[in-house]
């Protein structure tokens, strides 16, 4: 397969681990990737991105219904994002077991940290909507959370997610089990979402990657041996 074709299609379809999944397993893996990414797109489509915590808390207080919808999909995304880590490991571990497992562990830690952050933000949303708390004071406390547990959450989330996506992307690239164009979109998503602070475009890129990989998983079929073909 040419280099261009390997960007668009699965380089080695017959060698894809997804070919050994049951039909239900392929459906579950594909749905896990797509639902997790879709939930996050909905979050950023519903809630505008804010540069400062106090601006976000003021928006939550002024738009409690929209804020609760956004946070609901933020929370609902988590089991699918965690499941997506497992899917990536299963797709990449045959050719690159060390990279796959290292990326899975790192990204798993990142998702644990993100889950903890979701819990903290759920409390923030409730306090902002309550109306009895000074939002500037609350924002200052959130921005200056220096307790050991708070620092642990950040260490789990930020390095885990960043290094995990980069490592699992390398494993997926070497796996030849998914289109390499989809793999390239994963680190691009990180750059757009984090350094560039463009949440909605970044997560739309992640959704395209998820749909692309999910399509490859669904199209993976067990190889038919010559003997079986001759006998049929």
PEGIUR-V623015 format. One record per backbone hydrogen bond with DSSP energy under -1.0 kcal/mol. NH is the residue of the N-H (numbers start at 1). CO is the residue of the C=O. If there is no record, write none. Layout:
BEGIN
[[NH;CO] [NH;CO]]
END
This chain:
BEGIN
[[6;2] [8;4] [9;5] [12;176] [15;12] [16;13] [19;16] [20;17] [21;18] [26;22] [27;23] [28;24] [29;25] [30;26] [31;27] [32;28] [33;29] [34;30] [35;31] [36;32] [37;33] [38;34] [39;35] [40;36] [41;37] [42;38] [43;39] [44;40] [45;41] [46;42] [47;43] [56;52] [57;53] [58;54] [59;55] [60;56] [61;57] [62;58] [63;59] [67;63] [68;64] [69;65] [70;66] [71;67] [72;68] [73;69] [74;70] [75;71] [76;72] [77;73] [78;75] [81;77] [82;78] [83;79] [84;80] [85;81] [86;82] [87;83] [88;84] [89;85] [90;86] [91;87] [92;88] [93;89] [96;92] [100;96] [101;97] [102;98] [103;99] [104;100] [105;101] [106;102] [107;103] [108;104] [109;105] [110;106] [111;107] [112;108] [113;109] [114;110] [115;111] [116;112] [117;113] [118;114] [119;115] [120;116] [121;117] [122;118] [123;119] [124;120] [125;121] [126;122] [127;123] [128;124] [129;125] [130;126] [138;134] [139;135] [140;136] [141;137] [142;138] [143;139] [144;140] [145;142] [146;144] [151;147] [152;148] [153;149] [154;150] [155;151] [156;152] [157;153] [158;154] [161;157] [162;158] [163;159] [164;160] [165;161] [166;162] [167;163] [168;164] [169;165] [170;166] [171;167] [172;168] [173;169] [174;170] [175;171] [180;6] [181;7] [183;179] [184;180] [185;181] [186;183] [188;184] [189;185] [190;186] [191;187] [192;188] [193;189] [194;190] [196;191] [198;192] [202;198] [203;199] [204;200] [205;201] [206;202] [207;203] [208;204] [209;205] [210;206] [211;207] [212;208] [213;209] [214;210] [215;211] [216;212] [217;213] [218;214] [219;215] [229;225] [230;226] [231;227] [232;228]]
END
